[in-house]
Amino acid sequence: MSLHPAPPFDLFNVYFERLYDPTMHLLLAFDGEVDDAALKTATLRLLAANPYLRSRFSEEGDGMPCWEEIGEEEWERAFVLLPEEVKKDRPPDPLDVRRGPQVRVSLARARGGDQVVVTCHHGFSDAKGIIDLARHLFETYQAVRRDPTFRPESLRWYDRGTGKVLARFSEEEIRRAWDEEEPFVDNWRFPVERLERGTPRTASRTFSPARLKRAKEFGRRHGATVNDIMIAAVFLALMKVRDDPSDRGTPRAILTSADLRRYLDHPEACPPMNLSVAFEITLTATEGADLEDVIDQVTAVTRRRKAEGFGIGCILFYDEIYGKGMPGVEAFFDEMVQGYEGNGLKNPVFSNIGILDAGDFLPLDGKDGEPLDLRDVRFLPCVCRPYGFLMSLSTFRDQMTIVSAYEEGPYSKEVVEEFLDAVAGYLP
C-alpha cells in the first residue's frame, strides 16, 4: 500500500486527542428522502478519487507518522445507515483516524426528512475542509443520480503542508513573525466538576435572523464583525458562569481560530486538509461589564492580527517541534498536559465556522426524483473533557447556532446550559 508523510498540522491535530476527541461532524437535515444507494456510491467513489480519504493515520515503522492506504474491502466503513435520528443532545460516534477511512457519511431516516452526517477527524481536515468535502459529496451524489457511471476527478497524493502559505511571505516577514510570536498563557478555565471521563453530550442555541440583524447593526456602530461580537459575548459569559472575583479587572484569554486559505490564490480549489491556526485574544472586564465595555478590546486585537499576517508564527512553531522528530513531539505534549494537570488552567476556545450556504449542497434530487431542500445545516464540534472547553458558531440562512460538545460528568450539564444562556444574553 502507498504511504505519504503526515505533515505537522495533521500530526498535531491527531495528538490533541490527549485533550479532546478530535472528531467533527456536519449535520444536514433535508425535507425528504435521500437516495441512499446514490449516496453510498458517491461516498465510495470519493474514496476512490482521494488517496488520503482511503487511508489511515499510521505510526508504525521508522520515522514520523504517515498516511497509509487501506484495502478496498475496508472502504465500506465510510457509509453507515443509522438506526435512529441524531439526537440534539448526543453527538454522533467518533471516527477512528488510525483505522480509516477518513470520512464517514451517515444517513438517518428522521421525522420530517432525512439527516445526513458527514464526519471527519481533525487529523485529516479542519472545519472548512469538512464543509468542502460535504459539498463535493453532494455534487457527486447528484452526478451519480443522473449518470450512474460518473466518477469524480482522481487526485494524486497532494501537498497537505503549509509551505504554500509561507511562500507568500518574504524572509523578513517570516523572521519578524517568528520574533513576535507570543506563547499561549493559560490563565483560567471553564468550571470543572471532577476529573474523569464522562458521557458525550451536545448543547446548542439557535438565534433568529432578527438577532443576527441586530448583531450586525451593533457591529456597524462599533466597527466590529459578528465574529468580534461573539468573542466578546463568550468572554463575558465565561466570567459570569465562573463567578470568580479574581477574574474581574484581570487579563483573561480565549483561543480562537483563523483560516490560512486566505493566502492561497485559489482557496476554492483547495482539497480537504488542515489549514487553520489558533491565536489568543486577551481581554479585561470589571464586574457588571457588558458587550459595549469589551468590544473595542476585541476589535483592536483582531485588526492587529489581520494586519500582521497572522498564522505564520504558528506554522513556524509547529515546524520547529516537528523537526525534532517524534521524541520532540511527544515531549511537547507531555509538557503541555502536565502543565494543565499541575495548575488546572486551560483557556477556553471559540471557533467561528462561518456561513453554511445552502447553495454549496443544493440543488439535489430526492429518492423520488423531486428536488430536496435543507431544513437545517449545522456544525458539531469536537467533544471536550477537562481541561479543554469549546464553543463553535455556524450560520445557516441567517440563523446563528452555537454549540458546545462536552463530556457530562467532568462537566455539569446545568453549567454548560447556563453558559449558553449567558452567551445568548450578552448578544444584541
SULKA-V772714 format. One record per helix or strand of 2 or more residues. SS is the DSSP state (a for helix, b for strand). FROM is the first residue (numbers start at 1). TO is the last residue. If there is no record, write none. Layout:
BEGIN
SS&FROM&TO  SS&FROM&TO
END
This chain:
BEGIN
b&3&5  a&8&18  b&20&21  b&23&30  a&36&49  b&55&58  b&66&69  a&72&78  b&79&81  b&104&108  b&115&121  a&127&146  a&163&166  a&171&180  b&199&207  a&209&222  a&226&242  a&245&247  b&252&259  a&260&263  a&267&269  b&276&283  a&291&307  a&312&322  a&325&343  b&349&355  a&358&360  b&374&380  b&383&384  b&390&396  b&399&408  a&413&426
END
